[in-house]
Amino acid sequence: MTDNLHNGVKQALIEVVDIKKSFKKSDNQDLLVLDNLHFTLREGELIALLGKSGSGKSTLLRIIAGLVKPNSGEVRFCHQPVYAPVPGMSMVFQSFALMPWLTVLQNVELGLEAQGVPPAERRARAIKAIDIIGLDGFESAFPKELSGGMRQRVGFARALVVDPTVLLMDEPFSALDVLTADNLRSDLLDLWNEGKTKLKGIVLVTHNIEEAAALADRILIFGSNPGCIRSELTVDLDHPRNESDPAFRKLVDDIYTLMTQPEEGVVAIRGLRFKTIDLGYRLPKVEISEITGFLEAVHTPEYKTKADLPEIAEELHLNVDDLFPITEILEIMRFATVEKGDIALTESGKQFADADILQRKKIFADNLMNYVPLARHIRHELDKDPGHRVSEERFLAELEDYLSHEAAEEVLKIVIDWGRYAEIFAYDYNTGLLSLENPQ
């Protein structure tokens, strides 16, 4: 596509300047979700914001769109501050967000109607957008008659019909099956690269590494707690990109390497790097079966206790939000190390994978007590209590000094589940009491 240049430099479409955003927790404390965010979208660019769920990507996209106000900092669109939704920016959401009582044509016309466009022009522009996005013939259909991919095409048509300069997309392909998502991505790239619309820039939020590698000119990799830009990659591969091309696979490996670098709390032991955490760390939600299954998969003859993360993710059908929580827990529990996009089992991980059920419980209990402070704290408090019984509310209140109420509840439930599996304490769901009725 043709780039408008000024003195040889692509013009800035969106400028994100020192954005910070926090939300009030239930106890009126502030929870910082975005911190010190800076980047610029220039003409002709497709930027992907890539990161795990909970890293604030979608919140940032809504701030850019003018739907959410930052606590500090500024967003500028074509050099003008954004305080509310502005003409020239459209958004495509993860959910299709269609009005079920309206036809495809009427759904696409909604934005134009809100702008006061006359009915005849509104209809003509909507029909053109429907045609461009590949839905001609379905103008009179209702959303319930359409497949998921077709409904998301309606979402794209609705966003494009207002002739935006910038398109903001919040995981627009994540609710679709693999083949449908690939097809829609290809069609979007055709629209973008062939200049069939008036778009000059795109910002895509995703947690799909391959998707970011396939689409983006630049990839901004987000860290969490609070959300921040950890790394930036410029992609110098022509479209369409071949996923089996060595250059593409190297790009994917580079992204995995950057995304699995520990953000904090790293300790080196006998040449191996491990992640360490404190009492209030927000543990990812991972089931015992996921830990067990992943360790067993890496311990097979195929991998010989070391695996390339993109390869094993593909084999086990894991996306980023499934894969990284598991690898993070394996690092914390010292069952594995992750470096340069590869995961390797430690001696403890190998022993766990080889052990029978009772031996696994013992190994898991030892690692849980040694490396997860919350589990160790719960057991310590139960040991010193005269009745060896403590309400979960006590630990929940302690966690809320660090986390939101919802996050504290989730973390406590995770550790309770792990502790019960390891038999380091018992839990009564009806009373909410933790006890040492079956201690080791």
C-alpha positions as CSV (number, residue, x, y, z in Angstrom):
1,M,0.0,0.0,0.0
2,T,1.1,3.6,-0.5
3,D,2.5,5.4,2.6
4,N,2.0,9.2,2.9
5,L,5.4,10.6,3.9
6,H,6.5,13.8,5.4
7,N,10.2,14.6,5.2
8,G,10.8,10.8,4.5
9,V,9.2,9.8,7.8
10,K,5.9,8.0,8.1
11,Q,3.3,10.1,9.8
12,A,2.2,9.2,13.3
13,L,-1.5,8.1,13.5
14,I,-1.6,7.1,17.2
15,E,0.7,8.2,19.9
16,V,0.5,6.5,23.3
17,V,2.3,8.7,25.8
18,D,3.2,7.5,29.3
19,I,-0.2,5.8,29.9
20,K,-1.0,4.5,33.4
21,K,-4.2,2.9,34.4
22,S,-5.4,1.4,37.8
23,F,-8.7,0.1,39.0
24,K,-10.1,0.3,42.5
25,K,-10.0,-3.0,44.5
26,S,-12.9,-3.9,46.8
27,D,-11.0,-2.4,49.8
28,N,-10.6,0.9,47.8
29,Q,-6.9,0.2,47.2
30,D,-5.6,0.8,43.7
31,L,-4.6,-2.1,41.4
32,L,-2.2,-0.9,38.8
33,V,-2.9,-2.7,35.5
34,L,-0.9,-0.5,33.0
35,D,2.3,1.4,33.7
36,N,4.5,3.7,31.7
37,L,3.3,2.7,28.2
38,H,4.7,4.4,25.2
39,F,4.5,3.6,21.5
40,T,3.6,5.1,18.1
41,L,1.5,3.7,15.3
42,R,2.7,5.1,12.0
43,E,1.0,5.1,8.5
44,G,1.2,1.8,6.8
45,E,1.8,-0.2,10.0
46,L,0.0,-3.2,11.5
47,I,1.1,-3.5,15.1
48,A,0.4,-6.5,17.3
49,L,0.1,-6.2,21.0
50,L,1.1,-9.6,22.2
51,G,0.9,-11.0,25.7
52,K,-0.7,-13.3,28.2
53,S,-4.3,-12.8,29.3
54,G,-4.4,-10.2,32.2
55,S,-1.5,-8.2,30.9
56,G,-3.7,-5.2,30.1
57,K,-3.7,-5.3,26.3
58,S,-7.5,-5.0,25.9
59,T,-7.6,-2.2,28.5
60,L,-5.0,-0.3,26.5
61,L,-7.0,-0.8,23.3
62,R,-10.1,0.6,24.9
63,I,-8.0,3.6,26.2
64,I,-6.8,4.2,22.6
65,A,-10.4,4.0,21.4
66,G,-11.5,6.5,23.9
67,L,-13.8,4.1,25.7
68,V,-11.7,4.0,29.0
69,K,-9.9,6.9,30.5
70,P,-6.3,6.5,31.7
71,N,-5.3,7.7,35.2
72,S,-2.4,9.6,33.6
73,G,-0.7,10.0,30.3
74,E,-2.3,10.7,26.9
75,V,-3.4,9.1,23.6
76,R,-3.2,11.2,20.5
77,F,-4.9,10.4,17.2
78,C,-3.5,12.4,14.3
79,H,-1.8,14.6,16.9
80,Q,-5.1,15.4,18.7
81,P,-5.8,14.2,22.2
82,V,-8.3,11.4,22.6
83,Y,-10.8,11.9,25.4
84,A,-13.7,9.9,23.9
85,P,-14.5,7.9,20.8
86,V,-13.5,9.9,17.7
87,P,-14.3,9.7,14.0
88,G,-11.5,7.9,12.2
89,M,-11.1,4.9,14.6
90,S,-13.2,1.7,14.5
91,M,-13.0,-1.3,16.7
92,V,-13.6,-5.0,16.1
93,F,-14.3,-7.0,19.3
94,Q,-13.6,-10.6,20.3
95,S,-17.3,-11.3,20.7
96,F,-19.4,-10.6,17.6
97,A,-21.6,-8.1,19.4
98,L,-24.3,-8.1,16.8
99,M,-27.9,-7.1,17.3
100,P,-29.8,-10.4,16.9
101,W,-33.0,-8.7,15.8
102,L,-31.3,-6.8,13.0
103,T,-30.3,-8.2,9.6
104,V,-26.7,-8.2,8.4
105,L,-27.4,-5.0,6.4
106,Q,-29.0,-3.3,9.4
107,N,-26.2,-4.3,11.7
108,V,-23.6,-2.9,9.3
109,E,-25.6,0.4,9.0
110,L,-25.6,1.0,12.7
111,G,-22.5,3.1,12.9
112,L,-23.5,5.2,9.9
113,E,-27.0,5.7,11.4
114,A,-25.3,7.0,14.7
115,Q,-23.3,9.5,12.5
116,G,-26.6,10.8,11.0
117,V,-25.8,9.5,7.5
118,P,-28.9,9.7,5.2
119,P,-30.7,6.3,4.6
120,A,-29.8,6.0,0.9
121,E,-26.1,6.7,1.4
122,R,-26.1,4.5,4.5
123,R,-27.5,1.6,2.5
124,A,-25.1,2.1,-0.4
125,R,-22.1,2.2,1.8
126,A,-23.2,-0.8,3.9
127,I,-23.8,-2.9,0.8
128,K,-20.3,-2.0,-0.5
129,A,-18.7,-2.9,2.9
130,I,-20.6,-6.2,2.9
131,D,-19.4,-6.9,-0.6
132,I,-15.7,-6.1,0.3
133,I,-15.8,-8.4,3.3
134,G,-17.2,-11.3,1.3
135,L,-20.8,-11.4,2.6
136,D,-22.8,-10.3,-0.5
137,G,-25.9,-12.4,-0.7
138,F,-26.4,-12.4,3.0
139,E,-27.7,-8.8,3.5
140,S,-31.1,-9.9,4.6
141,A,-29.9,-12.7,6.9
142,F,-30.1,-12.5,10.7
143,P,-27.1,-13.3,12.9
144,K,-28.6,-16.7,14.0
145,E,-28.5,-17.9,10.4
146,L,-24.7,-17.2,10.2
147,S,-21.7,-19.3,11.2
148,G,-19.2,-17.8,13.7
149,G,-16.8,-16.7,10.9
150,M,-19.6,-15.0,8.9
151,R,-20.8,-13.2,12.1
152,Q,-17.3,-11.9,12.6
153,R,-17.2,-10.7,9.0
154,V,-20.3,-8.7,9.8
155,G,-18.3,-7.2,12.7
156,F,-15.5,-6.3,10.3
157,A,-17.9,-4.8,7.8
158,R,-19.5,-2.7,10.5
159,A,-16.1,-1.4,11.5
160,L,-15.0,-0.6,7.9
161,V,-18.2,1.0,6.7
162,V,-17.4,4.2,8.5
163,D,-14.1,4.5,6.5
164,P,-11.8,4.5,9.4
165,T,-8.2,5.6,9.3
166,V,-7.2,3.2,12.1
167,L,-8.7,-0.2,12.9
168,L,-8.5,-1.5,16.4
169,M,-8.9,-5.3,16.8
170,D,-9.3,-7.0,20.2
171,E,-8.6,-10.7,19.6
172,P,-11.0,-10.8,16.6
173,F,-10.1,-14.4,15.6
174,S,-9.9,-16.1,19.0
175,A,-13.6,-17.2,19.1
176,L,-13.3,-19.0,15.7
177,D,-12.1,-22.4,14.8
178,V,-8.6,-22.7,13.3
179,L,-9.6,-23.0,9.6
180,T,-12.1,-20.2,9.8
181,A,-9.7,-17.9,11.6
182,D,-7.0,-18.6,9.0
183,N,-9.3,-17.8,6.2
184,L,-10.5,-14.5,7.8
185,R,-6.9,-13.5,8.6
186,S,-6.0,-14.0,4.9
187,D,-8.9,-12.0,3.7
188,L,-8.1,-9.1,6.1
189,L,-4.5,-9.1,4.9
190,D,-5.8,-8.9,1.3
191,L,-7.9,-5.9,2.2
192,W,-5.0,-4.3,3.9
193,N,-2.2,-4.9,1.4
194,E,-4.3,-4.3,-1.7
195,G,-5.6,-0.9,-0.4
196,K,-9.3,-1.9,-0.8
197,T,-10.2,0.4,2.2
198,K,-9.1,3.8,3.5
199,L,-7.3,2.2,6.4
200,K,-3.8,3.6,7.1
201,G,-3.0,1.6,10.3
202,I,-4.1,-1.4,12.4
203,V,-3.6,-2.3,16.0
204,L,-4.2,-5.9,16.8
205,V,-4.5,-7.3,20.4
206,T,-3.7,-11.1,20.4
207,H,-2.3,-13.8,22.6
208,N,-1.5,-16.0,19.6
209,I,2.2,-16.0,18.8
210,E,1.8,-17.4,15.3
211,E,-1.0,-14.9,14.5
212,A,1.2,-12.0,15.5
213,A,4.1,-13.4,13.5
214,A,1.9,-13.9,10.4
215,L,0.2,-10.4,10.4
216,A,2.3,-7.8,12.1
217,D,5.0,-5.3,10.9
218,R,5.9,-4.7,14.6
219,I,5.2,-6.8,17.7
220,L,5.0,-5.3,21.1
221,I,5.4,-8.0,23.8
222,F,3.6,-7.2,27.0
223,G,4.6,-8.1,30.5
224,S,2.2,-8.4,33.4
225,N,1.5,-7.1,36.9
226,P,1.4,-4.3,35.8
227,G,1.0,-4.4,32.1
228,C,4.0,-2.9,30.3
229,I,5.9,-3.3,27.0
230,R,8.8,-5.7,27.7
231,S,10.1,-6.1,24.2
232,E,9.6,-4.9,20.6
233,L,10.3,-6.8,17.4
234,T,10.3,-5.4,13.9
235,V,9.2,-8.0,11.3
236,D,10.9,-7.8,8.0
237,L,9.1,-10.6,6.2
238,D,6.9,-10.1,3.1
239,H,3.3,-11.1,2.9
240,P,2.0,-13.7,2.5
241,R,4.2,-15.4,5.1
242,N,4.9,-19.1,4.9
243,E,4.7,-20.7,8.4
244,S,7.1,-23.4,7.3
245,D,9.7,-20.9,6.1
246,P,12.8,-21.1,8.4
247,A,12.8,-17.3,8.8
248,F,9.2,-17.4,10.0
249,R,10.0,-20.3,12.4
250,K,13.0,-18.3,13.8
251,L,10.7,-15.3,14.4
252,V,8.3,-17.5,16.3
253,D,11.2,-19.0,18.4
254,D,12.4,-15.5,19.1
255,I,9.0,-14.5,20.4
256,Y,8.7,-17.5,22.6
257,T,12.2,-16.7,24.0
258,L,11.2,-13.1,24.8
259,M,7.9,-14.1,26.3
260,T,9.3,-16.8,28.6
261,Q,12.1,-14.6,30.0
262,P,11.4,-14.2,33.8
263,E,10.2,-10.7,34.6
264,E,11.5,-10.7,38.2
265,G,12.6,-12.9,41.0
266,V,15.2,-15.1,39.3
267,V,17.8,-17.1,41.2
268,A,20.7,-19.1,39.7
269,I,21.5,-22.6,41.1
270,R,24.2,-24.8,39.7
271,G,24.0,-22.9,36.4
272,L,20.2,-23.2,36.1
273,R,17.9,-20.2,36.4
274,F,14.7,-20.5,38.5
275,K,11.8,-18.2,39.1
276,T,11.2,-17.3,42.8
277,I,8.0,-15.8,44.2
278,D,6.6,-14.2,47.3
279,L,3.5,-14.7,49.4
280,G,1.3,-12.4,47.3
281,Y,2.4,-13.6,43.9
282,R,-0.5,-14.1,41.5
283,L,-0.2,-17.8,40.7
284,P,-1.6,-18.9,37.3
285,K,-4.6,-21.2,37.3
286,V,-3.1,-24.7,36.5
287,E,-4.7,-28.0,37.3
288,I,-2.6,-31.0,38.7
289,S,-3.6,-33.0,35.6
290,E,-2.1,-30.3,33.4
291,I,1.2,-30.3,35.3
292,T,1.3,-34.1,35.3
293,G,0.4,-34.4,31.6
294,F,2.9,-31.8,30.5
295,L,5.8,-33.4,32.4
296,E,4.9,-36.8,31.0
297,A,4.8,-35.4,27.5
298,V,8.3,-33.8,27.8
299,H,9.7,-37.0,29.4
300,T,8.8,-39.2,26.4
301,P,11.5,-40.6,24.1
302,E,10.5,-38.1,21.4
303,Y,11.7,-35.2,23.5
304,K,14.1,-36.8,25.9
305,T,13.3,-34.4,28.7
306,K,13.8,-31.2,26.6
307,A,11.3,-29.7,24.1
308,D,11.0,-26.8,21.8
309,L,8.1,-24.8,23.1
310,P,6.4,-24.0,19.7
311,E,6.7,-27.7,18.8
312,I,5.2,-29.1,22.0
313,A,2.5,-26.4,22.0
314,E,1.5,-27.5,18.6
315,E,1.6,-31.2,19.5
316,L,-0.5,-30.7,22.7
317,H,-2.8,-28.1,21.0
318,L,-2.0,-25.4,23.6
319,N,-2.3,-21.7,22.9
320,V,-0.2,-19.1,24.8
321,D,-2.8,-18.8,27.6
322,D,-2.7,-22.6,28.1
323,L,1.0,-23.1,27.7
324,F,2.6,-20.3,29.6
325,P,0.8,-20.8,32.9
326,I,1.9,-24.5,32.9
327,T,5.6,-23.6,32.1
328,E,5.5,-20.9,34.7
329,I,4.4,-23.2,37.5
330,L,6.9,-25.9,36.4
331,E,9.6,-23.2,36.8
332,I,8.3,-22.0,40.1
333,M,8.1,-25.6,41.4
334,R,11.6,-26.4,40.0
335,F,10.3,-29.2,37.8
336,A,11.7,-27.5,34.7
337,T,13.7,-24.6,33.4
338,V,12.8,-22.5,30.4
339,E,15.5,-20.8,28.3
340,K,15.7,-19.6,24.7
341,G,12.3,-21.0,23.8
342,D,13.0,-24.5,25.1
343,I,11.8,-26.3,28.2
344,A,14.0,-28.9,30.0
345,L,13.1,-31.0,32.9
346,T,15.1,-30.8,36.1
347,E,16.1,-33.9,38.1
348,S,13.0,-33.3,40.2
349,G,10.8,-33.1,37.1
350,K,12.2,-36.3,35.7
351,Q,11.7,-38.1,39.1
352,F,8.1,-36.9,39.2
353,A,7.4,-38.1,35.6
354,D,8.9,-41.5,36.4
355,A,7.2,-41.9,39.8
356,D,4.0,-43.8,40.8
357,I,1.0,-42.0,42.2
358,L,2.1,-42.0,45.9
359,Q,5.7,-41.0,45.0
360,R,4.4,-38.2,42.9
361,K,2.4,-36.8,45.8
362,K,5.5,-36.8,48.0
363,I,7.7,-35.1,45.4
364,F,4.9,-32.5,44.7
365,A,4.5,-31.9,48.5
366,D,8.2,-31.3,49.0
367,N,8.4,-28.8,46.1
368,L,5.2,-27.1,47.0
369,M,6.4,-26.5,50.6
370,N,9.8,-25.4,49.4
371,Y,8.9,-23.0,46.6
372,V,5.3,-21.8,47.0
373,P,5.3,-19.4,50.0
374,L,1.5,-19.4,50.4
375,A,1.3,-23.2,50.8
376,R,4.2,-23.1,53.3
377,H,2.4,-20.2,55.2
378,I,-0.9,-22.1,55.4
379,R,0.8,-25.2,56.7
380,H,2.8,-23.2,59.2
381,E,-0.3,-21.5,60.6
382,L,-2.2,-24.8,60.8
383,D,0.8,-26.4,62.7
384,K,0.8,-23.7,65.3
385,D,-2.9,-23.4,65.8
386,P,-4.0,-25.4,68.9
387,G,-6.9,-27.0,67.0
388,H,-5.0,-27.2,63.8
389,R,-7.9,-25.5,62.1
390,V,-7.9,-22.1,60.3
391,S,-10.6,-20.4,58.2
392,E,-9.8,-19.7,54.6
393,E,-11.1,-16.2,55.2
394,R,-7.9,-15.4,57.2
395,F,-5.6,-16.3,54.3
396,L,-8.0,-14.6,51.8
397,A,-7.7,-11.3,53.8
398,E,-3.9,-11.6,53.8
399,L,-3.8,-12.1,50.0
400,E,-6.0,-9.1,49.5
401,D,-3.1,-6.9,50.7
402,Y,-1.5,-7.8,47.4
403,L,-4.3,-8.8,45.0
404,S,-7.8,-7.9,44.1
405,H,-10.6,-9.8,45.8
406,E,-11.2,-11.9,42.7
407,A,-7.5,-12.7,42.1
408,A,-7.0,-13.5,45.8
409,E,-9.9,-16.0,45.7
410,E,-8.5,-17.6,42.6
411,V,-5.0,-17.9,44.0
412,L,-6.2,-19.3,47.3
413,K,-8.3,-21.9,45.5
414,I,-5.3,-23.0,43.4
415,V,-3.1,-23.5,46.4
416,I,-5.8,-25.3,48.4
417,D,-6.3,-27.7,45.5
418,W,-2.5,-28.3,45.2
419,G,-2.2,-28.7,49.0
420,R,-5.0,-31.2,49.1
421,Y,-3.4,-33.2,46.3
422,A,-0.1,-33.2,48.1
423,E,-1.9,-34.0,51.4
424,I,-0.2,-31.3,53.4
425,F,-3.6,-30.1,54.6
426,A,-7.3,-30.9,54.3
427,Y,-10.1,-28.5,53.4
428,D,-13.9,-28.6,54.1
429,Y,-15.8,-26.9,51.3
430,N,-18.9,-26.4,53.4
431,T,-17.3,-24.7,56.4
432,G,-14.3,-23.1,54.6
433,L,-12.0,-24.6,57.2
434,L,-8.4,-25.8,56.5
435,S,-7.1,-28.4,58.8
436,L,-4.5,-31.1,59.5
437,E,-6.9,-34.0,59.5
438,N,-4.7,-35.9,57.1
439,P,-1.3,-34.3,57.4
440,Q,1.8,-35.9,56.1
